[in-house]
Amino acid sequence: MECAPHVWRPYCQHETAPPPLPVVGAHGCRLHLSDGRELVDGIASWWTAAHGYNHPHIRARVSAQLATLPHVAFGGLANEPAYTLAKRLVGMMPAPLSRVFFVESGSVAVEVALKMSLQSFANRGESQRRKIVCFEDAYHGDTLATMSLSDPVSGMHRAFTGTGVDAVHLPLPVDANLTLSNDVAAVIVEPLSQCAGGMRFHGAEVLRRLRRACDDSGALLIFDEIATGFFRTGARFAMGTAGVTPDIVTLGKALTGGTLPLAAVVASDAVFDKFLSSRTEDALQHGPTYMGNALACAAAHASLDLFERADYTQLVKALSNKLESRLRPLAAKNDVTDVRVLGALGVVEMKRGTAPQAAAFAERGAFIRPLRLAHADVVYLAPPLVIDDTDLDVLATALGSTL
Ligand SMILES: Cc1ncc(COP(=O)(O)O)c(C=O)c1O
């Protein structure tokens, strides 16, 4: 397979980066390279491939959908997989989360959650509520508004400071309550684990404090569960573990089991009601071309079937224990500053600039891509949730011997 030089790659310094690894197939937890090598995927294609690759059930449902209706516009038309998926997602959510808006990527889902928040206040004559409170070490996406919510110091979006929404960056309220001013429209947080901003974990008390602060001030609480959702941190959703219900939640990544791009924003009845009036301009002003794509929704149904067929809570609990016992000894290695595990996330934090390159892990049969932040290098495992002991051993051994 030839990797032509016309592709502009993600987060890539083309001047110095090695060529990408050409993948010609993937099964279970393994990526098959064109030179015949197999790598165990330690990060499940950015945490999407929860059930492993090329699962026959997802393949069958997508193939059947492809043969009948791959896509039809969502404006004025309905397709069955999207409408039944919305019902199914709402069935998994605590009340009053009940209205689903489909988009094609996580970043756009966060954009829509922000638009819902700002417009819901504007529709009721409260346009002074423009501020969005977000947190240090957060990551919410790569579009202009979502970049402005990500950490301006440690994140990768420093060149864009000053663009996007009116964001207020605060430390997470780990040991003190938070008071919000009455110009705050919404507070957004990745519940229990901030992921791409450094794989940092926090407790449920932080989320309870945020809920109280929003209730006291009238601001909306948004949980960005794009990374944490679908058992990555243990329970189906982090909000379930925490026992805190937001006003809006964003979902993506493992929703389709890593097969097709789909994300969703689920809002409460109260948020939805703010858009009801006799004026057309009060309607939510958003509608992407591939919204509610039937193929992607069929893949999501298949992924949800699989989540229902097995006990993923137990699966992740067992995986978590294994990650803990395999990674904990790495705390003694040079340059390692912290080892932590939450659910199916195993993290080895290292001094800045000391993490090995992905190629060093690949030589040992593992695909692992450290996060390189301003304050640290973060080597992490977020494998398919179904990974078996043999493949986990490949990852852990590669990590241990490379560090
Ligand atoms: C918490 C969170 N929000 C939003 C996004 C953006 O999702 P996407 O890459 O699908 O745009 C990500 C991606 O890593 C994420 O982890």
Ligand as a Chemical Component Dictionary entry (heavy atoms), coordinates in Angstrom:
data_LIG
# 
_chem_comp.id                   LIG 
_chem_comp.type                 NON-POLYMER 
_chem_comp.pdbx_formal_charge   0 
_chem_comp.three_letter_code    LIG 
# 
loop_
_chem_comp_atom.comp_id 
_chem_comp_atom.atom_id 
_chem_comp_atom.alt_atom_id 
_chem_comp_atom.type_symbol 
_chem_comp_atom.charge 
_chem_comp_atom.model_Cartn_x 
_chem_comp_atom.model_Cartn_y 
_chem_comp_atom.model_Cartn_z 
_chem_comp_atom.pdbx_ordinal 
LIG C1 C1 C 0 -14.391 14.510 25.441 1  
LIG C2 C2 C 0 -14.295 14.726 23.971 2  
LIG N1 N1 N 0 -15.128 15.621 23.395 3  
LIG C3 C3 C 0 -15.104 15.851 22.078 4  
LIG C4 C4 C 0 -14.216 15.188 21.254 5  
LIG C5 C5 C 0 -14.205 15.469 19.790 6  
LIG O1 O1 O 0 -14.715 14.389 19.099 7  
LIG P1 P1 P 0 -14.395 14.222 17.519 8  
LIG O2 O2 O 0 -12.948 13.881 17.421 9  
LIG O3 O3 O 0 -15.299 13.099 17.103 10 
LIG O4 O4 O 0 -14.739 15.511 16.865 11 
LIG C6 C6 C 0 -13.324 14.267 21.813 12 
LIG C7 C7 C 0 -12.349 13.567 20.979 13 
LIG O5 O5 O 0 -11.391 12.992 21.428 14 
LIG C8 C8 C 0 -13.369 14.033 23.209 15 
LIG O6 O6 O 0 -12.529 13.161 23.804 16 
# 
loop_
_chem_comp_bond.comp_id 
_chem_comp_bond.atom_id_1 
_chem_comp_bond.atom_id_2 
_chem_comp_bond.value_order 
_chem_comp_bond.pdbx_ordinal 
LIG C1 C2 SING 1  
LIG C2 N1 SING 2  
LIG C2 C8 DOUB 3  
LIG N1 C3 DOUB 4  
LIG C3 C4 SING 5  
LIG C4 C5 SING 6  
LIG C4 C6 DOUB 7  
LIG C5 O1 SING 8  
LIG O1 P1 SING 9  
LIG P1 O2 DOUB 10 
LIG P1 O3 SING 11 
LIG P1 O4 SING 12 
LIG C6 C7 SING 13 
LIG C6 C8 SING 14 
LIG C7 O5 DOUB 15 
LIG C8 O6 SING 16 
# 
